[in-house]
Amino acid sequence: MSRRILVVGPSWVGDMVMAQPLVHQLSGGGKARVDMLVPPWVMGLAARMPGVTDAMASPFGHGELALGRRWRLGRDISPRGYDQAVILPNSLKSALVPWFAGIARRTGFRGEMRWGVLNDIRALDRTSVPRLVDRFLLLADSAPSIPPMPQLRTDETRQRQLLERLRLDVSRPVAGLCPGAEFGPAKRWPPRHFAALAVHLIERGMRIWLLGSSRDAAIATEIEAQCPEAVVNLCGRTTLEDAVDLLAACSVVVSNDSGLMHVAAAVGRPVIALFGSSSPEYTPPLSATARIVRNPVPCSPCFKRECPLRHFDCLDGLLPATVVAQVEAAMELPR
Protein backbone atom coordinates (compact mmCIF):
# COMPACT_ATOMS: atom_id res chain seq x y z
CA MET A 1 0.00 0.00 0.00
CA SER A 2 1.31 3.47 -0.86
CA ARG A 3 2.13 5.93 1.87
CA ARG A 4 -0.49 8.51 2.78
CA ILE A 5 0.66 12.04 3.48
CA LEU A 6 -1.36 15.04 4.64
CA VAL A 7 0.06 18.47 3.81
CA VAL A 8 -1.30 21.37 5.85
CA GLY A 9 -1.09 24.22 3.37
CA PRO A 10 -0.40 27.94 3.80
CA SER A 11 -2.94 30.75 3.64
CA TRP A 12 -1.32 33.04 1.07
CA VAL A 13 -1.94 32.36 -2.62
CA GLY A 14 1.71 32.77 -3.58
CA ASP A 15 2.86 30.50 -0.76
CA MET A 16 0.44 27.82 -1.95
CA VAL A 17 1.95 27.94 -5.42
CA MET A 18 5.43 27.70 -3.88
CA ALA A 19 4.32 24.50 -2.11
CA GLN A 20 3.72 22.58 -5.34
CA PRO A 21 7.34 21.39 -5.81
CA LEU A 22 7.22 19.94 -2.28
CA VAL A 23 3.96 18.15 -3.09
CA HIS A 24 5.59 16.76 -6.24
CA GLN A 25 8.57 15.55 -4.21
CA LEU A 26 6.41 13.96 -1.51
CA SER A 27 4.26 12.13 -4.05
CA GLY A 28 7.32 10.45 -5.56
CA GLY A 29 5.79 10.36 -8.99
CA GLY A 30 2.52 8.94 -7.71
CA LYS A 31 4.02 6.40 -5.31
CA ALA A 32 2.52 8.21 -2.31
CA ARG A 33 -0.94 9.67 -1.88
CA VAL A 34 -0.75 13.35 -0.96
CA ASP A 35 -3.84 15.16 0.34
CA MET A 36 -3.98 18.80 1.41
CA LEU A 37 -5.79 20.62 4.21
CA VAL A 38 -6.02 24.26 3.17
CA PRO A 39 -8.05 27.43 3.84
CA PRO A 40 -11.19 27.65 1.67
CA TRP A 41 -9.90 30.64 -0.29
CA VAL A 42 -6.99 28.62 -1.77
CA MET A 43 -8.93 25.41 -2.46
CA GLY A 44 -9.01 26.34 -6.15
CA LEU A 45 -5.23 26.09 -6.30
CA ALA A 46 -5.07 22.73 -4.54
CA ALA A 47 -7.56 21.41 -7.11
CA ARG A 48 -5.14 22.39 -9.91
CA MET A 49 -1.94 21.21 -8.25
CA PRO A 50 -0.18 18.20 -9.81
CA GLY A 51 0.57 15.64 -7.11
CA VAL A 52 -2.48 16.38 -4.95
CA THR A 53 -4.99 13.52 -4.71
CA ASP A 54 -7.62 15.21 -2.55
CA ALA A 55 -8.05 18.64 -0.98
CA MET A 56 -10.01 19.42 2.18
CA ALA A 57 -11.10 22.89 3.25
CA SER A 58 -9.93 23.94 6.69
CA PRO A 59 -13.02 25.50 8.31
CA PHE A 60 -11.14 27.98 10.50
CA GLY A 61 -10.91 31.72 10.01
CA HIS A 62 -7.60 33.53 9.87
CA GLY A 63 -6.08 33.55 13.35
CA GLU A 64 -8.95 31.52 14.84
CA LEU A 65 -7.91 28.95 17.47
CA ALA A 66 -11.23 27.04 17.76
CA LEU A 67 -9.62 24.30 19.80
CA GLY A 68 -12.73 22.12 20.05
CA ARG A 69 -13.43 22.25 16.32
CA ARG A 70 -9.81 21.44 15.54
CA TRP A 71 -10.05 18.41 17.81
CA ARG A 72 -13.22 17.23 16.05
CA LEU A 73 -11.67 17.71 12.60
CA GLY A 74 -8.62 15.73 13.71
CA ARG A 75 -10.83 12.88 14.89
CA ASP A 76 -12.83 13.04 11.63
CA ILE A 77 -9.76 12.63 9.42
CA SER A 78 -8.08 10.03 11.64
CA PRO A 79 -9.72 7.09 9.78
CA ARG A 80 -7.96 8.18 6.58
CA GLY A 81 -4.86 6.55 8.00
CA TYR A 82 -2.21 9.12 7.18
CA ASP A 83 1.37 7.97 7.80
CA GLN A 84 2.76 11.49 7.89
CA ALA A 85 1.63 15.09 8.12
CA VAL A 86 3.76 17.90 6.73
CA ILE A 87 2.80 21.25 8.24
CA LEU A 88 3.88 24.28 6.19
CA PRO A 89 2.68 27.20 8.37
CA ASN A 90 4.78 27.94 11.45
CA SER A 91 1.89 28.55 13.85
CA LEU A 92 1.10 26.23 16.72
CA LYS A 93 -2.57 26.02 15.79
CA SER A 94 -1.76 24.80 12.27
CA ALA A 95 -0.15 21.68 13.75
CA LEU A 96 -3.02 20.78 16.08
CA VAL A 97 -5.28 18.90 13.63
CA PRO A 98 -2.58 16.34 12.66
CA TRP A 99 -1.77 15.92 16.35
CA PHE A 100 -5.42 15.39 17.26
CA ALA A 101 -5.72 12.97 14.32
CA GLY A 102 -3.00 10.80 15.82
CA ILE A 103 -0.84 10.92 12.69
CA ALA A 104 2.33 9.10 13.69
CA ARG A 105 4.87 11.37 12.00
CA ARG A 106 4.31 15.12 12.13
CA THR A 107 6.90 17.11 10.19
CA GLY A 108 7.53 20.84 10.21
CA PHE A 109 9.80 23.65 11.28
CA ARG A 110 9.92 24.50 14.98
CA GLY A 111 7.86 27.66 14.48
CA GLU A 112 5.87 28.69 17.56
CA MET A 113 7.52 26.36 20.08
CA ARG A 114 5.85 23.24 18.68
CA TRP A 115 7.83 20.61 20.56
CA GLY A 116 5.61 17.60 21.25
CA VAL A 117 2.94 18.66 18.79
CA LEU A 118 5.54 17.98 16.09
CA ASN A 119 7.85 14.99 16.41
CA ASP A 120 9.90 15.48 13.23
CA ILE A 121 11.25 19.02 13.59
CA ARG A 122 13.45 20.31 10.78
CA ALA A 123 16.11 22.96 11.15
CA LEU A 124 15.86 26.12 9.07
CA ASP A 125 18.69 28.57 8.46
CA ARG A 126 16.81 31.44 6.86
CA THR A 127 20.02 33.15 5.77
CA SER A 128 21.37 30.22 3.79
CA VAL A 129 17.95 29.24 2.40
CA PRO A 130 16.30 32.54 1.40
CA ARG A 131 13.74 31.26 -1.13
CA LEU A 132 10.44 29.98 0.22
CA VAL A 133 10.22 27.18 -2.34
CA ASP A 134 13.56 25.79 -1.13
CA ARG A 135 12.51 26.10 2.50
CA PHE A 136 9.41 24.03 1.84
CA LEU A 137 11.51 21.36 0.11
CA LEU A 138 13.54 20.95 3.31
CA LEU A 139 10.45 19.24 4.75
CA ALA A 140 10.77 16.35 2.29
CA ASP A 141 13.00 13.39 3.15
CA SER A 142 15.08 14.13 0.06
CA ALA A 143 15.28 17.12 -2.21
CA PRO A 144 16.19 17.34 -5.90
CA SER A 145 19.49 18.98 -6.79
CA ILE A 146 17.57 21.39 -9.03
CA PRO A 147 14.13 22.25 -7.59
CA PRO A 148 11.34 21.91 -10.14
CA MET A 149 9.34 24.97 -11.10
CA PRO A 150 5.86 25.20 -9.54
CA GLN A 151 3.14 24.00 -11.88
CA LEU A 152 -0.64 24.36 -11.99
CA ARG A 153 -2.94 22.50 -14.36
CA THR A 154 -5.28 24.35 -16.68
CA ASP A 155 -8.70 23.06 -17.72
CA GLU A 156 -9.31 23.76 -21.41
CA THR A 157 -13.03 22.98 -21.23
CA ARG A 158 -13.53 25.27 -18.26
CA GLN A 159 -11.39 27.90 -19.95
CA ARG A 160 -13.61 27.89 -23.06
CA GLN A 161 -16.72 28.17 -20.91
CA LEU A 162 -15.21 31.10 -19.00
CA LEU A 163 -14.30 32.94 -22.19
CA GLU A 164 -17.85 32.48 -23.47
CA ARG A 165 -19.55 33.45 -20.20
CA LEU A 166 -17.44 36.55 -19.73
CA ARG A 167 -17.54 37.38 -23.46
CA LEU A 168 -13.78 37.57 -23.72
CA ASP A 169 -12.16 37.83 -27.13
CA VAL A 170 -8.79 36.12 -27.61
CA SER A 171 -8.54 36.70 -31.35
CA ARG A 172 -5.79 39.21 -30.58
CA PRO A 173 -2.97 38.91 -28.00
CA VAL A 174 -4.12 39.55 -24.44
CA ALA A 175 -2.12 41.30 -21.73
CA GLY A 176 -3.25 40.35 -18.24
CA LEU A 177 -2.63 43.15 -15.74
CA CYS A 178 -2.74 42.31 -12.03
CA PRO A 179 -2.77 45.67 -10.19
CA GLY A 180 -3.50 44.42 -6.68
CA ALA A 181 -1.34 43.12 -3.85
CA GLU A 182 -2.97 41.87 -0.67
CA PHE A 183 0.07 42.76 1.45
CA GLY A 184 -0.34 46.52 1.09
CA PRO A 185 0.21 49.70 -0.96
CA ALA A 186 4.01 49.44 -0.86
CA LYS A 187 3.77 46.50 -3.26
CA ARG A 188 1.36 48.14 -5.74
CA TRP A 189 2.53 49.90 -8.89
CA PRO A 190 0.52 53.15 -9.24
CA PRO A 191 -2.78 52.87 -11.16
CA ARG A 192 -1.71 55.73 -13.45
CA HIS A 193 1.34 53.70 -14.50
CA PHE A 194 -0.81 50.63 -15.18
CA ALA A 195 -3.13 52.85 -17.24
CA ALA A 196 -0.24 54.27 -19.27
CA LEU A 197 0.98 50.73 -19.94
CA ALA A 198 -2.52 49.64 -20.96
CA VAL A 199 -2.87 52.56 -23.39
CA HIS A 200 0.44 51.70 -25.04
CA LEU A 201 -0.42 48.01 -25.40
CA ILE A 202 -3.88 48.82 -26.78
CA GLU A 203 -2.19 50.99 -29.40
CA ARG A 204 -0.07 47.95 -30.28
CA GLY A 205 -3.23 45.96 -30.95
CA MET A 206 -3.47 44.05 -27.69
CA ARG A 207 -6.49 43.43 -25.50
CA ILE A 208 -6.28 44.22 -21.79
CA TRP A 209 -7.73 42.19 -18.93
CA LEU A 210 -7.55 43.45 -15.35
CA LEU A 211 -7.41 40.51 -12.97
CA GLY A 212 -7.76 40.40 -9.20
CA SER A 213 -10.15 39.95 -6.32
CA SER A 214 -13.01 42.20 -5.27
CA ARG A 215 -10.52 44.04 -3.05
CA ASP A 216 -8.75 45.20 -6.22
CA ALA A 217 -11.90 46.46 -7.95
CA ALA A 218 -11.43 50.12 -6.95
CA ILE A 219 -7.86 50.14 -8.26
CA ALA A 220 -9.00 48.51 -11.50
CA THR A 221 -11.81 51.05 -11.89
CA GLU A 222 -9.26 53.85 -11.51
CA ILE A 223 -7.16 52.29 -14.27
CA GLU A 224 -10.20 51.94 -16.53
CA ALA A 225 -11.08 55.60 -16.10
CA GLN A 226 -7.69 56.64 -17.46
CA CYS A 227 -7.85 54.51 -20.60
CA PRO A 228 -9.39 56.03 -23.75
CA GLU A 229 -10.37 52.55 -24.91
CA ALA A 230 -12.19 50.02 -22.80
CA VAL A 231 -10.30 47.41 -20.90
CA VAL A 232 -12.04 44.38 -19.41
CA ASN A 233 -12.21 44.68 -15.63
CA LEU A 234 -12.48 41.16 -14.22
CA CYS A 235 -11.57 42.06 -10.63
CA GLY A 236 -14.10 40.48 -8.30
CA ARG A 237 -15.90 38.68 -11.14
CA THR A 238 -13.95 35.44 -11.02
CA THR A 239 -12.81 32.81 -8.55
CA LEU A 240 -9.19 31.95 -7.90
CA GLU A 241 -9.63 28.76 -9.90
CA ASP A 242 -11.05 30.84 -12.77
CA ALA A 243 -7.95 33.02 -12.61
CA VAL A 244 -5.76 29.99 -13.30
CA ASP A 245 -7.46 29.44 -16.65
CA LEU A 246 -7.76 33.13 -17.53
CA LEU A 247 -4.09 33.81 -16.86
CA ALA A 248 -3.21 30.80 -18.98
CA ALA A 249 -5.10 32.43 -21.87
CA CYS A 250 -2.98 35.61 -21.69
CA SER A 251 -0.06 36.26 -24.01
CA VAL A 252 1.80 38.14 -21.28
CA VAL A 253 1.08 39.05 -17.65
CA VAL A 254 2.24 42.19 -15.84
CA SER A 255 1.82 41.86 -12.10
CA ASN A 256 2.82 43.31 -8.79
CA ASP A 257 4.53 40.94 -6.39
CA SER A 258 1.30 39.11 -5.58
CA GLY A 259 -0.30 35.69 -5.56
CA LEU A 260 -1.47 36.06 -9.15
CA MET A 261 2.13 36.69 -10.20
CA HIS A 262 2.99 33.20 -8.97
CA VAL A 263 -0.13 31.69 -10.56
CA ALA A 264 0.78 33.21 -13.93
CA ALA A 265 4.31 31.82 -13.69
CA ALA A 266 2.99 28.39 -12.71
CA VAL A 267 0.82 28.18 -15.86
CA GLY A 268 3.80 29.07 -18.02
CA ARG A 269 2.93 32.61 -19.06
CA PRO A 270 5.62 35.25 -19.67
CA VAL A 271 5.47 37.33 -16.50
CA ILE A 272 6.73 40.86 -15.95
CA ALA A 273 7.01 41.03 -12.15
CA LEU A 274 7.08 44.46 -10.51
CA PHE A 275 8.85 44.62 -7.15
CA GLY A 276 8.74 47.58 -4.78
CA SER A 277 9.01 47.10 -1.01
CA SER A 278 9.65 43.36 -1.32
CA SER A 279 12.60 41.40 -2.64
CA PRO A 280 12.72 38.78 -5.41
CA GLU A 281 15.39 37.02 -3.37
CA TYR A 282 12.68 35.34 -1.28
CA THR A 283 9.62 34.77 -3.45
CA PRO A 284 10.50 35.34 -7.10
CA PRO A 285 8.20 34.20 -9.90
CA LEU A 286 9.62 30.79 -10.77
CA SER A 287 9.46 30.50 -14.52
CA ALA A 288 12.02 30.51 -17.32
CA THR A 289 10.05 33.31 -18.99
CA ALA A 290 9.65 35.57 -15.94
CA ARG A 291 11.27 39.01 -15.91
CA ILE A 292 11.79 40.94 -12.69
CA VAL A 293 11.61 44.74 -12.87
CA ARG A 294 12.66 47.04 -10.03
CA ASN A 295 13.58 50.65 -9.42
CA PRO A 296 16.80 50.26 -7.37
CA VAL A 297 16.37 53.02 -4.81
CA PRO A 298 18.47 52.76 -1.62
CA CYS A 299 15.48 52.23 0.67
CA SER A 300 14.16 49.18 -1.20
CA PRO A 301 13.44 46.53 -0.13
CA CYS A 302 11.99 47.72 3.17
CA PHE A 303 9.39 44.91 3.48
CA LYS A 304 6.79 47.37 4.78
CA ARG A 305 3.10 47.44 3.89
CA GLU A 306 3.16 51.25 3.66
CA CYS A 307 6.08 53.38 2.56
CA PRO A 308 7.75 54.51 5.83
CA LEU A 309 9.18 57.54 3.97
CA ARG A 310 5.78 58.33 2.38
CA HIS A 311 7.14 58.76 -1.15
CA PHE A 312 6.79 55.27 -2.73
CA ASP A 313 9.81 56.04 -4.94
CA CYS A 314 10.49 52.35 -5.50
CA LEU A 315 7.22 52.10 -7.45
CA ASP A 316 6.48 55.67 -8.54
CA GLY A 317 9.94 55.81 -10.11
CA LEU A 318 9.43 52.55 -12.00
CA LEU A 319 8.26 54.20 -15.20
CA PRO A 320 5.78 52.72 -17.70
CA ALA A 321 8.38 52.97 -20.49
CA THR A 322 10.63 50.57 -18.58
CA VAL A 323 7.82 48.04 -18.24
CA VAL A 324 6.74 48.50 -21.86
CA ALA A 325 10.26 47.58 -22.97
CA GLN A 326 10.13 44.40 -20.88
CA VAL A 327 6.73 43.43 -22.30
CA GLU A 328 7.96 43.96 -25.85
CA ALA A 329 11.09 41.91 -25.16
CA ALA A 330 9.07 39.10 -23.56
CA MET A 331 6.74 38.96 -26.56
CA GLU A 332 9.52 39.72 -29.06
CA LEU A 333 7.55 42.65 -30.43
CA PRO A 334 9.24 45.13 -32.76
CA ARG A 335 9.66 48.54 -31.14
ABEGO torsion letter per residue (X at the ends): XBBBBBBBBBABAAAAAAAAAAAAAAAGGGABBBBBBBBAAAAAAAAABBGBABBBBBABBBGBAGAAAAAAAAAAAAAAGBABBBBABABAAAAAAAAAAGBABBBEBAEBGABGABABBBBBBAAABABAAAAAAAABABBBABBBBBBBBBBAAAAAAAAAAAGBBAABBBBBBBABBAAEAAABBBAAAAAAAAAAAAAAGBBBBBBEBAAAAAAAAAAAAABABBBBBABGABBAAAAAAAAAABABBBBBBBAAAAAAAAAGBBBBBBBBABBAAABBBBBAABBBBBBBBAAOBAGBABBAAGAGAAAAABBAAAAAAAAAAAAGBBX
